[in-house]
Amino acid sequence: MEHSACQERLEAYKEEHLPVVLTPAEAMDILGVGKNTLYRMLHSGQLPAIRIGRIWRINLESLQAYLSHPPTLPNGCNDAANRTRQRNRSHH
């Protein structure tokens, strides 16, 4: 089998069977948060992710679940969080 045909089969397999994972930078962009906020969420477990060595990877389904059911924030912070989510949705 030709190398390019093998590569195509491998890519098709990955798309069907492996989860989509994001880098922290991609998650920051989607959430509209800064680096410190994202890493605080990762370290606290608020946003489920895996760490491979020093590198974090966020499952797209976990991020979508977080966006669907964000945690309750204290004293009016939800208003700011909701505005951020609405602003991010309008950009996509």
Helices and strands as residue ranges (DSSP letters): H 3-17, E 21-22, H 24-31, H 35-44, E 50-52, E 55-59, H 60-68, H 77-91
